[in-house]
Amino acid sequence: MTMHKLGKKQAECGVPLAWDIHDEAGQLLLRRGYVINNPKQLATLMERGLFINATDSSTTVATLLDRSYDPFWLWDDIIVKLGQLLRHHDRDADFPIQLDVLAQMAQLLVNRSRDAALAAMILLTDQRRYSLVHCLHAAILSDLVALRLGWDEERRRSVVCAALTMNISTVDTQQVLTDQAGPLTPEQHMAIKAHPTTSAEMLRGVGVNDVIWLQAVQDHHETPLGSGYPKGHKEIGEEATLLRTTDVFSAKVSPRTHRKPMSGPQAARVLFTDPGMATENPFIAVLIKEIGIYPPGSYVKLANGETGIVFKRTDNAHTPVVLSLTNSKGTPESKPIRRDTSRDEHKILAVIPRDDIRLRLDPTSLWATS
């Protein structure tokens, strides 16, 4: 049995343990789900050393969050922990396990509600944390596509881990570029061109040995035409191709300081018409089908004059379920009204840019139980 020592942030007072806890010799100390309520007890245990079985992480997150699930709190929690882990990767001996937990958290978003996961992507934009949000976007989109294609759990997890860590070597550089209006400096250009290889090397250095994960990071900017980087390889694995697709799509639809986001259909057209993206790439069509024409979280204008938010996709991409937030005169509703957009009077006429919306919205109240 391979044992990994827990870090300080992986066992907290008042929070059910996510794993069975062992001592260094492998003897069971505490069962998964046990709650340590005494800070002194926790400190004593941590000093003694708490260890988990490396293979015992399959049910960590779902159990903890099942009773009080809030996808938007979970989204923000992932971003915070991802930033800490990527920026201080060299301080954590158990980096692969901690990253695996974050990947499970991202997959929980998808497993519990794909609509809520997509809504979080659209509604929770944050320029100050763009480089981290972008990686989570790619992770969620990759998992959505992989799930639709029937990939097994282990393969899905590897791709999600790759998405979360693909820019580990440039996480701060990517954030600077979000606010940079001018061209890349020579140093920035060199860092960006080298980052797939540098990131893969850093991951190996902190104990990652998952071949799919590492290869997807290494090749996520390569293309079958040989026009990619850093090595111009033409033989690209499916996982790297999927990650390249979701990476580029996310970048297109995400707002930046000096660039407005594209709509989903606009980004799709860019991907379909770029030979470097579309050649030998079966994932673009699957991604667009999964997201839909009007993804959850999009604001729309209805035929009856109401302003609403897309709540849930249906089998018809043109007629999602919408929650009306205002009446036809623009007055906010006290409670959102569910609308069937297949009816003529509730037909979607247009997507409203997020910057044009002045309504206050608590997304948790809409999607927490979806």
Secondary structure, 3 states (H helix, E strand, C coil): CCEEECCHHHCCCCCECCCCEECCCCCEEECCCCECCCHHHHHHHHHHCCEEECCCCCCHHHHHHCCCCCHHHHHHHHHHHHHHHHHCHHHCCCHHHHHHHHHHHHHHHHHHCHHHHHHHHHHCCCHHHHHHHHHHHHHHHHHHHHHHCCCCHHHHHHHHHHHHHCCHHHHHHHHHHHCCCCCCCHHHHHHHHHHHHHHHHHHHHCCCCCHHHHHHHHHCCCCCCCCCCCCCCCCCCHHHHHHHHHHHHHHHHCCECCECCCCHHHHHHHHHHCHHHHCCCCHHHHHHHHHCCCCCCCEEEECCCCEEEEEECCCCCCCCEEEEEECCCCCEEEEEEEEECCCHHHCEEEEECHHHCCCCCCHHHHHCCC
